[in-house]
Amino acid sequence: MTAPSVLQATLWMVGALFSFMAMAISGRELSAEFTTYQILFFRSVIGVLLISFLVSRSGWAQIKTHRFKGHLIRNVAHFGGQYGWFFGLAFIPLAEVIAIEFTTPVWTALLAAIFLGERLTLPRLTALVLGITGLLVILRPGMGAVHPAAFAVLAGAIGYSLTYIQTKSLSATETPLCILFYMTLMQLPMGMIPSLMDWKTPSLGSVPWIVLVGVTAMSAHYCMTRAFKLADATVVVPMDFMRLPLIALVGYLFYSEVIDWPVAVGAAMMLAGNFVNILAEHRKRLPLHSD
């Protein structure tokens, strides 16, 4: 891994971070006018147009698949994850949404052990314990009512973890564009059908937010994918952790949100656990040198 590749990966991660922040802001703005289902529908419409354009340039043959069931499972889980995330944006502080979302690696490790037979090593168990403890610190059960939106985001994080497990399986036979194509296509009716039951025609002022939420949903994942191709996870993932302080700053500047200490402490515990696991995985991949 050369210095130029690390610099390029950093630039791609800057793009990913700004995309995630813009998606969170646009989701918050749209939640004042639309239901979560309608936001997800708009997101899928923009996504279908963007992905169809990219597939048309690289070849439609790649979307032929014999794994329709696998795509369906992945997209039901991902739609659930997206619903929990966008629902949470409307009701709880932005920093709390991102902090709870950072439990996704915890549930991914647990599901990978159950469904893929992956070993729960000591670093993974450390991440698991710190992640769950950090979550309990944030939610503070027994110390007052927890907003239902926090549980929606938590359920969304579990949905995301199942998505990652299924993506790992699909990536053995499908191209990234194929996976994204079926993601946008399958999730389109999932958002459209419930949206029609309580349809609100977009106002002219909401159109830029609709375009932004759709474009940034695609650009965030594209930028992160490019970053992972150029640099190790030990370089890329810590940069992704910057989402939390950055989104907290956005919440403070735009929505007058103040982070309370349990969110900060709980998030720090989660990030520490994830970082321990990432470093351990990196060391396993280092070549052995003999003197």
ZAGUPA-742867 format. One line per field, with one value per residue (C-alpha): x, y, z; chain; residue number from 1; residue in one letter. Coordinates in steps of 0.2 Angstrom, whole numbers. Each point is the difference from the previous one (the first is absolute). Layout:
c1 X|...
c2 Y|...
c3 Z|...
ch A|...
i NUM|...
aa a|...
***
This chain:
c1 0|8|-1|-10|-12|-3|-3|-12|-9|-1|-8|-13|-4|-2|-13|-8|-1|-8|-12|-6|-2|-9|-11|-4|-4|-11|-9|-3|-7|-11|-7|-9|-11|0|-2|16|-8|-1|18|6|-11|8|17|-3|-7|16|11|-9|4|18|4|-9|11|16|-5|-4|18|8|-12|-18|7|6|-18|-4|-1|-5|-1|-16|-4|17|-3|-18|6|14|-12|-14|14|8|-17|-4|17|-3|-18|7|14|-11|-14|13|6|-17|-2|17|17|10|15|-10|-6|18|6|-14|4|18|-6|-2|18|-6|-15|9|13|-14|-9|15|4|-18|-2|17|9|13|10|-3|18|5|1|-17|-7|8|-9|-16|1|5|-13|-15|6|2|-18|-6|8|-8|-17|1|-14|-9|5|-15|-10|10|-6|-8|11|16|-7|-4|18|6|-11|7|18|-5|-8|16|11|-11|2|19|-1|-10|11|15|-9|-7|17|7|-10|-7|8|-2|-11|-11|-3|-3|-12|-11|1|-8|-12|-7|-1|-10|-16|4|-1|-13|-14|-1|3|-15|-11|5|7|6|5|17|1|12|11|2|6|18|0|-8|14|13|-6|0|17|9|-7|9|16|3|2|9|13|2|2|14|9|0|7|15|4|-2|-14|11|2|-18|-11|8|-4|-18|-1|2|-18|-5|8|-4|-18|0|7|-14|-13|7|1|-16|-12|7|3|11|9|-3|14|-8|0|18|6|-10|6|18|-2|-7|13|14|-7|-1|18|7|-8|6|18|-1|-7|14|14|-7|3|17|14|11|18|14|17
c2 0|16|18|6|-14|4|19|-6|-11|15|11|-13|-1|18|-2|-14|10|16|-12|-8|17|7|-15|2|18|-3|-14|11|14|-12|-8|17|-3|-18|-17|-11|-12|15|5|-17|-1|16|-7|-15|9|11|-16|-10|14|2|-19|-3|13|-8|-18|6|7|-16|-13|-7|-18|2|1|-18|-10|-17|7|9|-6|6|17|0|-4|13|13|-3|1|16|8|-3|7|16|2|-1|13|13|-2|3|16|8|-2|-2|10|-4|-5|-13|-7|-2|-7|-14|-4|-3|-16|-8|-8|-8|-8|-5|-10|-8|-5|-6|-11|-7|-2|0|-10|14|-1|12|4|10|17|-3|-5|16|10|-9|3|19|2|-6|9|16|-2|-3|16|10|-7|0|-13|3|18|7|-3|-4|8|-14|7|-5|-18|2|5|-15|-11|8|-3|-19|1|8|-14|-13|10|-1|-19|-2|11|-10|-15|8|8|-17|-1|18|16|16|8|-15|0|19|-2|-13|10|16|-10|-12|14|11|-8|-3|19|4|-11|7|17|0|-3|17|9|18|8|8|19|9|4|-18|-6|5|-10|-15|0|2|-14|-12|6|0|-18|-6|11|-4|-19|3|11|-12|-15|9|5|-19|-5|13|-3|-12|0|6|16|2|-5|12|14|-7|3|18|0|1|16|8|-4|6|16|1|-3|14|13|-4|-7|6|-18|-3|-16|-7|-9|-18|1|6|-14|-13|4|1|-18|-6|8|-7|-17|1|7|-14|-13|9|1|-19|-4|10|-9|-16|5|6|-12|-9|5|-11|6
c3 0|-6|6|-15|2|18|-5|-14|13|12|-14|-4|18|1|-14|10|16|-9|-8|16|8|-15|0|19|-2|-15|9|15|-12|-9|16|3|-15|-5|8|2|-14|-12|3|-3|-16|-7|5|-10|-15|-1|3|-14|-13|6|1|-17|-8|7|-5|-18|-1|7|-8|4|0|18|7|-5|16|7|18|0|17|7|-7|7|18|-1|-6|13|14|-8|-2|18|5|-11|8|17|-4|-9|13|14|-9|2|19|9|-1|-15|11|9|-17|-6|17|0|-18|5|9|-18|1|17|-7|-16|10|9|-15|-10|15|-1|-19|-7|13|3|16|14|4|15|-9|-8|18|6|-13|4|18|-2|-13|10|16|-10|-7|18|6|-15|3|19|3|16|1|-8|-16|-16|-16|-11|-14|9|-1|-19|-3|10|-10|-16|6|1|-17|-7|8|-9|-16|2|3|-16|-10|4|-6|-16|-4|-4|-16|-3|-5|11|-13|-1|19|0|-15|8|16|-7|-11|14|12|-11|2|19|2|-13|5|18|-6|-11|15|7|-16|1|-16|2|1|-11|15|4|-17|4|16|-9|-13|13|11|-16|-7|17|4|-15|1|18|-3|-17|9|14|-12|-10|17|5|-17|3|18|15|12|13|-10|-6|14|13|-13|0|19|-4|-5|19|5|-17|1|18|-7|-13|13|11|-14|-10|13|17|6|15|3|17|9|-1|-19|-1|13|-8|-18|6|7|-17|-10|12|-2|-19|-1|10|-12|-15|6|4|-17|-8|10|-6|-18|2|-7|12|-1|6|5
ch A|A|A|A|A|A|A|A|A|A|A|A|A|A|A|A|A|A|A|A|A|A|A|A|A|A|A|A|A|A|A|A|A|A|A|A|A|A|A|A|A|A|A|A|A|A|A|A|A|A|A|A|A|A|A|A|A|A|A|A|A|A|A|A|A|A|A|A|A|A|A|A|A|A|A|A|A|A|A|A|A|A|A|A|A|A|A|A|A|A|A|A|A|A|A|A|A|A|A|A|A|A|A|A|A|A|A|A|A|A|A|A|A|A|A|A|A|A|A|A|A|A|A|A|A|A|A|A|A|A|A|A|A|A|A|A|A|A|A|A|A|A|A|A|A|A|A|A|A|A|A|A|A|A|A|A|A|A|A|A|A|A|A|A|A|A|A|A|A|A|A|A|A|A|A|A|A|A|A|A|A|A|A|A|A|A|A|A|A|A|A|A|A|A|A|A|A|A|A|A|A|A|A|A|A|A|A|A|A|A|A|A|A|A|A|A|A|A|A|A|A|A|A|A|A|A|A|A|A|A|A|A|A|A|A|A|A|A|A|A|A|A|A|A|A|A|A|A|A|A|A|A|A|A|A|A|A|A|A|A|A|A|A|A|A|A|A|A|A|A|A|A|A|A|A|A|A|A|A|A|A|A|A|A|A|A|A|A|A|A|A
i 1|2|3|4|5|6|7|8|9|10|11|12|13|14|15|16|17|18|19|20|21|22|23|24|25|26|27|28|29|30|31|32|33|34|35|36|37|38|39|40|41|42|43|44|45|46|47|48|49|50|51|52|53|54|55|56|57|58|59|60|61|62|63|64|65|66|67|68|69|70|71|72|73|74|75|76|77|78|79|80|81|82|83|84|85|86|87|88|89|90|91|92|93|94|95|96|97|98|99|100|101|102|103|104|105|106|107|108|109|110|111|112|113|114|115|116|117|118|119|120|121|122|123|124|125|126|127|128|129|130|131|132|133|134|135|136|137|138|139|140|141|142|143|144|145|146|147|148|149|150|151|152|153|154|155|156|157|158|159|160|161|162|163|164|165|166|167|168|169|170|171|172|173|174|175|176|177|178|179|180|181|182|183|184|185|186|187|188|189|190|191|192|193|194|195|196|197|198|199|200|201|202|203|204|205|206|207|208|209|210|211|212|213|214|215|216|217|218|219|220|221|222|223|224|225|226|227|228|229|230|231|232|233|234|235|236|237|238|239|240|241|242|243|244|245|246|247|248|249|250|251|252|253|254|255|256|257|258|259|260|261|262|263|264|265|266|267|268|269|270|271|272|273|274|275|276|277|278|279|280|281|282|283|284|285|286|287|288|289|290|291
aa m|t|a|p|s|v|l|q|a|t|l|w|m|v|g|a|l|f|s|f|m|a|m|a|i|s|g|r|e|l|s|a|e|f|t|t|y|q|i|l|f|f|r|s|v|i|g|v|l|l|i|s|f|l|v|s|r|s|g|w|a|q|i|k|t|h|r|f|k|g|h|l|i|r|n|v|a|h|f|g|g|q|y|g|w|f|f|g|l|a|f|i|p|l|a|e|v|i|a|i|e|f|t|t|p|v|w|t|a|l|l|a|a|i|f|l|g|e|r|l|t|l|p|r|l|t|a|l|v|l|g|i|t|g|l|l|v|i|l|r|p|g|m|g|a|v|h|p|a|a|f|a|v|l|a|g|a|i|g|y|s|l|t|y|i|q|t|k|s|l|s|a|t|e|t|p|l|c|i|l|f|y|m|t|l|m|q|l|p|m|g|m|i|p|s|l|m|d|w|k|t|p|s|l|g|s|v|p|w|i|v|l|v|g|v|t|a|m|s|a|h|y|c|m|t|r|a|f|k|l|a|d|a|t|v|v|v|p|m|d|f|m|r|l|p|l|i|a|l|v|g|y|l|f|y|s|e|v|i|d|w|p|v|a|v|g|a|a|m|m|l|a|g|n|f|v|n|i|l|a|e|h|r|k|r|l|p|l|h|s|d
***
